[in-house]
Amino acid sequence: MLIEAAYSERLDNNKVRCRLCPAECLLTEGKVGICGSRFNDQGKLMTDNFGELVSACYDPIEKKPLYHFHPGRAIFSTGPNGCNLKCSNCQNWEISQGRVPTRFVSPPDIVEIAGRGGSIGIAYTYTEPLTWFEYIMETGKLIKEAGLCNVLVTNGYINREPLEELLPLIDAANIDLKSMRPDFYKKVCKGKLEPVLENIKRFVEAGVRVELTNLVITGLNDTDRDFEQLTDFVAGISTRIPVHFSAYYPTYKMNNPPTPVEKLLRAGEIAAKKLDFVYLGNIRLPDRSDTFCPECKKRLIVRNGYDTEVSGLENGCCTHCGHDLNIIQ
């Protein structure tokens, strides 16, 4: 559905600048922004992705991945075409960097769908939901009114003003922290690191339940120093933020070798020195997806793939020692 886009600045000579994300695309007549969905139509910024779904299904919340937000529950998951980064290793490049057929679903209709079958709400995911800003704003308000949850799976690449408008609607988010190196973001993602770091802090300050994912790519962000910098950044916000180190496999434009198990284990070893909850994903490793109490070390949640068994939690606290793990059940 075609609508006028939010956060734009009209300029001379029928140009328009998009102010939604740090790319701040300057568009002449007919030109499309980096996200593939916002474009200049006679000097007005328009978007054609409102309500246009590329995929939709009910997923385990652990698939996002979110391990500390309603573990074991299902959530309706959907997203649009497009992304405001150009990662050369994108795993969903067919829909993030290209366009596939979509189906329109209105905000009231998708809210009704999101409440079916025990789903806790909507996860805006698959590509980059922040480029779906207008749809999330309208749908998200209805979701909250229905007593359901709004979840983002995002690269965190958005300007501060639209972020502040969006934050009151968001209950939880998994944010990709791709690297602590500015040159990585510039070369691999065609973006900037600093806005992502600042936005992660802001999500947490606003009370959103945040978990972070770092895809460990061979030869690009897999040194001890990379893991140490990321760990120090997260610990500087809160040691209780769950961090997921995820194994990389060659895809799209990137042919670097798959992440060695040893590198993923090393990332976990370094991060666990300062962080309470460190998980290793996209690979099967014993115990590395389970949740342990940081106080008494008892196993509280067992995960086998996306099968989740919660046995040692009550109201987010360890049933063995009473320690508060800050987990929403």
C-alpha positions in Angstrom: 0.0 0.0 0.0 1.4 3.4 -1.0 1.4 6.1 1.6 3.4 9.3 2.4 6.4 8.4 4.5 7.2 9.9 7.9 10.4 11.8 8.7 11.2 13.6 5.5 12.6 17.1 4.5 11.5 18.7 1.3 14.3 20.6 -0.5 14.6 22.9 -3.5 14.3 21.5 -7.1 11.8 18.8 -6.0 14.5 17.0 -3.9 13.6 15.3 -0.7 15.8 13.9 2.1 14.7 11.0 4.2 15.3 11.5 7.9 14.3 8.0 9.2 17.7 6.5 9.5 21.3 7.6 9.5 21.7 7.0 5.8 19.6 10.1 5.3 19.2 9.5 1.6 19.0 12.6 -0.6 16.5 11.7 -3.4 15.8 13.4 -6.7 12.5 12.8 -8.5 11.9 9.1 -8.9 14.9 7.9 -7.0 14.6 5.2 -4.3 16.4 5.2 -1.0 18.9 2.5 0.2 16.1 0.6 1.9 14.3 0.0 -1.4 10.9 1.2 -0.2 11.1 5.0 0.3 11.2 7.1 -2.8 10.7 10.6 -4.2 7.4 11.2 -5.9 7.1 14.8 -7.2 9.1 16.1 -4.3 7.2 14.1 -1.6 8.7 11.1 0.2 6.5 8.1 -0.2 6.7 4.4 0.9 5.1 1.5 -0.8 5.6 -1.1 1.9 2.8 -0.2 4.3 1.1 -3.5 5.3 2.9 -5.5 2.6 4.1 -8.8 4.1 6.8 -10.9 2.5 6.3 -13.8 4.9 4.3 -14.7 8.0 4.3 -17.6 10.5 4.1 -18.5 14.1 7.6 -19.0 15.5 9.1 -19.9 18.9 10.3 -16.7 20.6 13.7 -18.4 20.8 14.1 -18.2 17.0 14.4 -14.4 17.2 16.6 -15.1 19.2 15.0 -14.0 22.5 15.8 -16.3 25.4 14.7 -14.1 28.4 11.4 -12.9 27.1 8.5 -15.4 27.6 10.7 -18.4 27.0 8.9 -21.3 25.3 6.1 -19.2 23.9 5.1 -18.6 20.3 5.0 -15.3 18.5 3.5 -14.3 15.2 6.4 -13.2 12.9 6.3 -11.1 9.8 8.2 -8.4 7.9 8.5 -6.4 4.7 10.9 -6.2 1.7 14.0 -4.1 2.2 16.7 -3.1 4.5 18.7 0.1 5.2 22.0 -1.7 5.4 23.7 -3.6 2.6 25.5 -6.4 4.4 27.5 -8.6 2.0 26.8 -11.6 4.2 23.0 -11.1 4.5 21.3 -14.4 5.1 17.9 -13.1 3.9 19.3 -11.2 0.9 16.4 -12.2 -1.5 14.0 -10.1 0.6 16.3 -7.6 2.1 18.2 -6.6 -1.0 15.6 -7.5 -3.6 11.8 -7.5 -3.8 9.5 -10.5 -3.7 5.7 -10.7 -4.0 3.8 -9.5 -0.9 0.4 -9.7 0.6 -1.4 -6.7 2.1 -2.7 -7.1 5.6 -4.3 -4.2 7.4 -3.3 -3.3 11.0 -6.6 -4.5 12.5 -6.4 -7.7 10.7 -2.8 -8.5 11.6 -3.6 -7.8 15.3 -6.4 -10.4 15.2 -4.0 -12.9 13.5 -1.3 -12.1 16.1 -3.5 -13.1 19.0 -4.3 -16.6 17.8 -3.0 -19.9 19.0 -1.3 -18.7 22.1 0.9 -16.2 20.3 2.2 -13.4 22.6 2.0 -10.7 19.9 4.0 -9.7 16.8 7.7 -10.0 16.0 8.7 -7.6 13.2 11.6 -9.5 11.7 13.1 -11.3 8.6 14.4 -8.1 6.9 14.7 -4.7 8.6 11.5 -3.7 10.4 12.6 -0.2 11.1 12.0 0.5 7.3 8.4 -0.5 8.1 8.1 2.4 10.5 4.7 3.7 9.6 3.1 0.2 9.7 4.7 -0.6 13.0 3.5 2.6 14.5 -0.1 2.0 13.5 -0.1 -1.7 14.2 1.9 -1.4 17.4 -0.6 0.8 19.1 -3.4 -1.7 18.3 -1.2 -4.5 19.6 -0.7 -2.8 22.9 -4.4 -2.0 23.2 -5.1 -5.8 22.7 -2.7 -6.6 25.6 -0.2 -8.2 23.3 3.6 -7.6 22.8 5.6 -5.8 20.1 9.0 -7.3 19.4 11.7 -6.0 17.0 14.5 -8.1 15.4 16.5 -5.2 14.1 19.9 -3.8 13.1 19.2 -0.8 15.3 19.9 1.6 12.5 17.4 4.5 13.0 17.6 8.2 13.8 16.9 9.4 17.4 13.6 11.3 16.7 11.8 8.4 15.1 13.3 6.0 17.6 11.9 8.0 20.5 8.4 7.9 18.9 8.7 4.1 18.5 10.2 3.1 21.8 7.0 3.3 23.9 5.4 0.6 21.8 8.3 -1.9 21.9 8.4 -4.6 24.6 11.5 -6.5 23.6 14.2 -6.4 20.9 17.0 -8.5 19.6 19.5 -6.0 18.1 22.4 -7.1 15.8 25.7 -5.7 17.0 27.7 -6.8 14.0 31.1 -5.5 15.1 32.7 -3.0 17.3 34.8 -1.8 14.4 33.6 1.3 12.4 35.4 0.1 9.3 33.4 -3.2 9.5 30.1 -1.3 9.3 31.5 0.9 6.5 32.9 -1.9 4.3 30.6 -4.8 5.0 27.3 -3.1 5.8 27.6 0.3 4.1 26.6 1.9 7.3 27.9 3.5 10.6 28.6 1.9 13.9 28.0 4.8 16.3 24.2 5.2 15.8 23.8 1.5 16.6 25.8 1.7 19.8 23.8 4.8 20.9 20.5 3.2 20.0 21.3 0.0 22.0 21.8 2.2 25.1 18.6 4.1 24.4 16.6 0.9 24.0 17.8 -0.3 27.4 17.3 3.1 29.1 13.7 3.1 27.8 12.9 -0.2 29.5 12.8 -2.4 26.4 14.0 -6.0 27.1 17.1 -6.1 24.9 19.2 -9.1 23.7 22.1 -8.7 21.3 23.3 -10.9 18.5 26.9 -10.9 17.1 27.5 -13.0 14.0 31.1 -14.2 14.2 32.5 -14.0 10.7 35.8 -15.6 10.0 38.6 -13.1 9.5 36.4 -10.0 9.9 35.3 -9.8 13.6 36.6 -12.9 15.3 39.7 -11.8 17.2 40.0 -11.8 21.0 40.1 -8.0 20.8 36.8 -8.0 18.9 35.1 -10.1 21.6 36.7 -8.1 24.4 35.5 -4.8 23.0 32.0 -6.1 22.5 31.9 -7.5 26.0 33.2 -4.3 27.6 30.6 -2.3 25.7 27.7 -4.5 26.9 29.0 -4.8 30.4 29.2 -1.0 30.5 25.4 -0.9 30.1 24.4 -4.0 32.1 25.9 -7.4 32.8 22.5 -8.9 32.5 21.9 -8.3 28.8 22.0 -11.6 27.0 24.5 -11.9 24.2 24.1 -14.4 21.4 27.3 -15.2 19.4 26.1 -16.8 16.2 28.0 -19.0 13.8 28.4 -17.6 10.2 28.1 -19.6 7.0 29.0 -18.4 3.5 26.1 -16.7 1.8 25.2 -13.9 -0.6 28.4 -12.0 -1.6 30.6 -13.4 1.1 32.7 -16.6 0.8 34.7 -16.5 4.1 35.0 -19.9 5.7 32.3 -20.9 8.2 32.9 -20.0 11.8 35.1 -22.6 13.5 33.6 -24.0 16.6 36.8 -23.0 18.5 36.2 -19.3 17.6 32.6 -19.4 18.9 33.7 -21.1 22.1 36.4 -18.5 22.5 33.9 -15.7 22.1 31.8 -17.3 24.8 34.7 -17.8 27.1 35.8 -14.1 26.9 32.2 -12.7 27.3 31.4 -15.0 30.2 34.1 -13.3 32.3 32.0 -10.2 32.5 28.5 -11.0 31.4 25.9 -13.1 33.1 24.2 -14.7 30.1 26.2 -15.7 27.0 24.7 -18.0 24.3 26.2 -19.7 21.3 23.9 -20.1 18.4 23.4 -21.3 14.8 25.3 -24.4 15.7 24.6 -27.3 18.1 26.9 -27.2 21.2 25.9 -29.0 24.4 24.7 -26.6 27.1 25.5 -23.4 25.2 21.8 -22.5 24.6 20.7 -23.3 28.1 20.2 -20.7 30.9 22.0 -21.1 34.1 21.6 -19.1 37.3 24.6 -16.7 37.5 24.4 -17.0 41.3 24.0 -20.7 42.1 25.0 -22.1 38.7 21.9 -24.3 38.5 20.4 -25.0 35.0 17.0 -23.3 34.8 16.1 -23.5 31.1 17.0 -26.3 28.7 16.9 -25.7 25.0 17.1 -28.4 22.4 16.9 -26.6 19.1 13.7 -24.6 19.5 12.2 -27.0 22.1 12.3 -25.2 25.4 11.8 -26.6 28.9 11.6 -24.1 31.8 12.1 -25.9 35.1 13.9 -23.7 37.5 12.2 -20.3 37.2 9.3 -18.7 39.1 8.4 -15.1 38.3 11.8 -14.6 36.7 13.7 -15.8 39.7 15.8 -18.9 40.3 13.7 -21.5 42.3 16.9 -22.8 43.9 18.5 -19.6 45.3 15.9 -16.9 44.6 18.2 -14.9 42.4 16.4 -12.5 40.1 17.4 -13.2 36.5 15.3 -10.4 35.0 13.5 -12.9 32.7 9.9 -12.2 31.7 7.8 -15.4 31.9 
